[in-house]
Amino acid sequence: MATAHGRPRIEPDRVTESFAIGNWKRLTLWVVDGHTPVDELESLRQLSQEWREATTEKVVSLIVLHGRRTTMSGPERRSVMNMINETKHTRLASATVVLGRGLIGSAHRSILTGMSIIVPSPHPVKICAEVSEAIDFLHPYIETVCGPVRHNHIELMCHDLHGAVCARKLLAEQARRRNETSYEG
């Protein structure tokens, strides 16, 4: 297990321009920043299936959504709902953070909360507006499956994954610009 400056470090299992996912012990972190196409969502479902086959132990999941989009298409919603349904029995607890501010962020959190009330999960679930709130909720579960870890170390792991997504976006944008320039020249 890698450490950086005396803290646990998460290594991404998969990074795209819109998401990164990684595991630290039995904590699964997802950071989503932007639109994730259905083919990438389906590839995540496959990765999730591989994890479930590799371990029978319960995990704790923390999902951080950087709210840049207000809607998902029908196929995107189906893919996400299938993934949630397929993995719900493998989690000890989970929290989803919707970072969108104002009415849009509030609406997204309300919809997710409503869905969790209508279709209850077999494990504790919380929908949050801030990463620190989610970590406060999950911390006892994380320590149960991972051992002692500081709150801020978990938050830094989320930042590490978001940084990987942002770096991938930047590299892709630079490549697109180079290609556009080479076509013009």
Secondary structure by P-SEA (a helix, b strand, c coil): ccccccbbbbbbccccccbbbbbcccbbbbbbcccccaaaaaaaaaaaaaaaaaccbbbbbbbbbccccccccaaaaaaaaaaaaacccccccbbbbbccccaaaaaaaaaaaaaaaacccccbbbbbccaaaaaaaaaaaaaaccccccaaaaaaaaaaaaaaaaaaaaaaaaaaaaaaaaaac
